């Protein structure tokens, strides 16, 4: 699960992280989201979860 405290997350961050958690890392699926969902906290968290190279 994410290191960000779930109560500190915004709605959009929660949506992206929960969707990313449903797709196994071992698959070759790509995950995309638009600027509406982008925050610095989300980018940092995705980097920790190895979703961003």
Residue pairs with C-beta under 8 A, 6 or more apart in sequence:
1 21
2 9
2 17
2 45
2 49
3 45
3 48
4 13
4 17
4 41
4 45
6 14
9 17
9 41
10 39
12 36
12 37
12 39
12 42
13 37
13 39
13 41
13 42
13 45
15 37
16 33
16 37
16 42
16 46
17 42
17 45
17 46
17 49
19 31
20 31
20 46
20 49
20 51
23 29
23 31
25 50
31 51
43 52
46 52
